[in-house]
Amino acid sequence: MNEPHAGASPRENSAGADSPHLDRAEQEQAAEHSAPHPLVIHEIVREEGEVAMERTFAALMWSALAAGLSMGFSFLVQCILESALPKTDWRGLISSFGYTIGFVFVILARQQLFTESTLTAVLPVLTRRDLATLGKALRLWAIVLFFNLVGTTIFAAILQIRGVFSPEVSEALARVAMTPLSADFGVTVVRGVFSGWLIALMVWLLPSARSARFLTILLVTYTVAVSKLTHVIAGSVEAAYAVMIGAASVSDYFFVFLAPTFLGNVIGGVSLVAIVNHAAIAPEISDMPPQRQD
């Protein structure tokens, strides 16, 4: 199979673009159905990171806060399903679909989620390799992570209002809330690595998913849920709720859940997706004309 040459347009790299058996209209049709070249995906994701890093503090704050609030529905819907299902071995296989809801809301609404930025903000750093870009990426991480966590805490506090949900749902909330606090530091880190890996991989997959974006989000986040992996934002709603009902302490939130999950998500997203996928594209980027790298 011929590799696309550096500097070629996406259309020129599309399947059927040079086929002698297709007329121009058929070549266009083939191009519409071909998967983007990895370099194209890399540049789409990198550009998302560049745009995010240039956003104002207020824009990032409100978007990250909205994302934290939206992620609360992953916890809530999962517990609603748990409360409605019989106590069987397969209950978790069904209720895990509820966990996907928050991710669907956040990603389709284009809200700022921290674990997405472990890929989008890192690709510009790896491409430009300067301190200014690194500083912008760290600024983005700090703002988005902080206000994601603020949003999850607000959502957990709202769930404390009595009478809004049935006793069965409240019981499920209390039970599921202990999930991200159920393992020791090392196990939680490893679970976080897998979770960060999957979420960053999902971001890489979305540009080529086209009309299957919803299904891609659903399948990846369902894998996170059914495997009981730890996600620093989705899990924050659960851990914060556990603290508010007195089932866990504040130190449990920070040192049993937040610290190891954050570490694992960053390792998974940055090292296993961002660096590896960038390494596969780096030789082609280095061969680009200078204007293609701006």
VONUVO-586930 format. One record per residue (C-alpha): residue in three letters; x, y, z. Coordinates in steps of 0.001 Angstrom, whole numbers, padded with zeros to 6 digits, always signed. Layout:
% VONUVO-586930
ALAXYZ/...
END
This chain:
% VONUVO-586930
MET+000000+000000+000000/ASN+001426+003367-000976/GLU+002109+005804+001859/PRO+000913+009375+001368/HIS+003666+011830+000668/ALA+004381+014680+003083/GLY+002404+017780+002281/ALA-000266+015907+000323/SER-003810+017064+000925/PRO-006305+014803+002747/ARG-008217+014421-000532/GLU-005072+013263-002330/ASN-004453+010705+000420/SER-008025+009357+000309/ALA-008904+005902-000899/GLY-009614+005815-004615/ALA-008194+009303-005280/ASP-005776+007987-007925/SER-007791+004991-009098/PRO-007953+004699-012928/HIS-011172+002716-012524/LEU-013164+005599-010985/ASP-014370+008814-012538/ARG-014116+012108-010647/ALA-017512+011742-008968/GLU-016719+008197-007871/GLN-013333+009317-006516/GLU-015136+011959-004460/GLN-017538+009313-003167/ALA-014641+007005-002209/ALA-012960+009900-000407/GLU-016075+010520+001673/HIS-015990+006928+002946/SER-012253+006557+003528/ALA-010726+006848+006987/PRO-008568+009944+007600/HIS-004820+009451+007473/PRO-003246+009340+010983/LEU-001496+012637+010248/VAL-004873+014252+009569/ILE-006242+012910+012866/HIS-003137+014147+014679/GLU-003588+017654+013280/ILE-007304+017758+014073/VAL-006663+016786+017694/ARG-003626+019084+017979/GLU-005651+022010+016666/GLU-008324+021344+019289/GLY-005606+021626+021911/GLU-004223+024826+020403/VAL-007682+026422+020400/ALA-008383+025346+023978/MET-005064+026749+025219/GLU-005870+030157+023725/ARG-009271+030436+025436/THR-009700+033004+028180/PHE-009798+032082+031847/ALA-013523+032801+032039/ALA-014325+030674+028992/LEU-012345+027726+030343/MET-013797+028159+033822/TRP-017442+028078+032732/SER-016908+025255+030239/ALA-015028+023146+032813/LEU-017643+023877+035477/ALA-020382+022799+033068/ALA-018459+019608+032313/GLY-018116+018776+036015/LEU-021844+019258+036534/SER-022696+017193+033458/MET-020471+014348+034620/GLY-022660+014049+037692/PHE-025319+012408+035561/SER-023003+009423+035039/PHE-023219+008727+038772/LEU-026935+009487+039034/VAL-028166+007475+036045/GLN-025971+004521+036954/CYS-027541+004494+040438/ILE-031080+004839+039064/LEU-030470+001745+036937/GLU-028883-000069+039889/SER-031932+000604+042047/ALA-034328-000693+039376/LEU-032506-003966+038697/PRO-032609-007173+040749/LYS-029582-008086+042847/THR-027954-010440+040367/ASP-024436-011005+039052/TRP-025314-009258+035785/ARG-026790-006088+037308/GLY-023531-004194+036831/LEU-023445-005077+033151/ILE-026683-003128+032634/SER-026239-000305+035136/SER-022811+000499+033656/PHE-024601+001996+030657/GLY-025717+004793+032975/TYR-022084+005744+033524/THR-021759+006665+029849/ILE-024396+009431+030020/GLY-022203+012147+031492/PHE-019482+011572+028910/VAL-022032+011753+026092/PHE-023330+015084+027420/VAL-019859+016574+027936/ILE-018295+015497+024650/LEU-021227+016249+022360/ALA-021717+019626+024114/ARG-017989+020397+023584/GLN-017427+021105+027291/GLN-013882+021052+028716/LEU-013078+017728+030370/PHE-009677+017278+032000/THR-008947+013775+030740/GLU-009502+014834+027127/SER-006773+017444+027560/THR-004229+014750+028450/LEU-004189+014231+024676/THR-005329+017496+023066/ALA-003066+019783+025136/VAL-000074+017447+025008/LEU+000142+017140+021214/PRO+000946+020871+020758/VAL+003658+020529+023431/LEU+005188+017525+021669/THR+004973+019270+018294/ARG+006312+022719+019244/ARG+008642+021689+022081/ASP+008939+025088+023717/LEU+008345+026403+027232/ALA+005610+028800+026140/THR+003429+025945+024857/LEU+004172+023867+027958/GLY+003096+026788+030127/LYS-000168+027137+028200/ALA-000845+023408+028551/LEU-000248+023471+032319/ARG-002504+026528+032626/LEU-005237+024679+030737/TRP-004837+021593+032926/ALA-004979+023576+036165/ILE-008076+025585+035256/VAL-010009+022690+033751/LEU-009183+020191+036502/PHE-010042+022620+039297/PHE-013393+023680+037887/ASN-014285+020145+036772/LEU-013870+019138+040421/VAL-015866+022149+041616/GLY-018696+021124+039296/THR-018679+017529+040555/THR-018743+018729+044163/ILE-021728+020992+043467/PHE-023573+018096+041812/ALA-022832+015805+044773/ALA-024169+018506+047113/ILE-027385+018799+045092/LEU-027910+015052+045505/GLN-028085+015622+049275/ILE-031483+017325+048946/ARG-033962+015004+050644/GLY-037027+013701+048887/VAL-035851+014289+045332/PHE-035104+010614+044702/SER-036649+007424+046050/PRO-035099+005596+049031/GLU-033965+002861+046621/VAL-032028+005374+044509/SER-030520+006980+047631/GLU-029382+003541+048802/ALA-027770+002892+045416/LEU-026078+006314+045510/ALA-024522+005510+048892/ARG-023374+002081+047694/VAL-021905+003147+044338/ALA-020243+006198+045929/MET-017735+003918+047647/THR-016512+002381+044367/PRO-013606+004808+043700/LEU-012517+004458+047348/SER-012490+000673+047393/ALA-008849-000078+046523/ASP-005382+000801+047768/PHE-003174+003484+046193/GLY-001332+001248+043735/VAL-004424-000526+042425/THR-006223+002794+041975/VAL-003254+004169+040002/VAL-003307+001185+037656/ARG-007075+001465+037205/GLY-006570+005161+036482/VAL-003926+004366+033867/PHE-006359+002180+031948/SER-009120+004768+032268/GLY-006912+007650+031100/TRP-005672+005482+028241/LEU-009209+004699+027069/ILE-010537+008262+027304/ALA-007555+009711+025431/LEU-007881+006923+022857/MET-011536+007859+022436/VAL-010520+011456+021668/TRP-008116+010115+019022/LEU-010886+007967+017504/LEU-013584+010659+017315/PRO-012298+012526+014204/SER-012660+009367+012133/ALA-015875+008210+013814/ARG-018090+010664+011889/SER-021726+009579+012354/ALA-020594+006900+014832/ARG-019389+009467+017396/PHE-022180+008605+019820/LEU-021490+004876+019533/THR-017742+005448+019978/ILE-018313+007432+023176/LEU-020767+004820+024416/LEU-018495+001826+023824/VAL-015333+003373+025252/THR-016942+004780+028396/TYR-018960+001598+028940/THR-015640-000274+028928/VAL-014380+002092+031645/ALA-017514+001536+033724/VAL-017910-002221+033376/SER-014196-002708+034153/LYS-014593-000569+037307/LEU-011749+001724+036256/THR-011256+005066+037996/HIS-011812+008393+036254/VAL-010732+011538+038064/ILE-013853+013569+037176/ALA-016617+010932+037048/GLY-015245+009360+040222/SER-015055+012733+041944/VAL-018857+012959+042061/GLU-019007+009575+043775/ALA-016158+010257+046215/ALA-017511+013717+047098/TYR-020939+012200+047734/ALA-019375+009577+050029/VAL-017701+012352+052038/MET-020938+014346+052313/ILE-022930+011403+053680/GLY-020180+010598+056191/ALA-019105+007319+054587/ALA-015598+008650+053845/SER-013345+011435+055099/VAL-011929+014424+053265/SER-008483+012823+053432/ASP-009962+009706+051797/TYR-011200+011903+048947/PHE-007770+013433+048329/PHE-005390+010565+049102/VAL-007373+007380+048458/PHE-009214+008615+045363/LEU-007999+011899+043861/ALA-004196+011622+044010/PRO-003823+008074+042623/THR-006603+008505+040064/PHE-005161+011784+038784/LEU-001714+010220+038523/GLY-003028+007178+036688/ASN-005203+009176+034270/VAL-002280+011428+033350/ILE+000087+008492+032834/GLY-002470+006670+030712/GLY-003471+009639+028598/VAL-000046+011199+028100/SER+002309+008239+027816/LEU+000140+005529+026287/VAL-001781+007664+023804/ALA-000328+011144+023275/ILE+003370+010216+023181/VAL+002926+006904+021349/ASN+000570+008281+018702/HIS+002709+011390+018251/ALA+005816+009224+017839/ALA+004123+007398+014974/ILE+003440+010705+013205/ALA+006584+012660+014158/PRO+008661+011614+011100/GLU+005937+012902+008767/ILE+005613+016161+010719/SER+009361+016740+010485/ASP+009155+016384+006694/MET+006370+018966+006371/PRO+006914+022392+004869/PRO+007253+024959+007706/GLN+003809+026510+007101/ARG+002093+023159+007790/GLN+003371+023175+011398/ASP+001825+026528+012371/
END
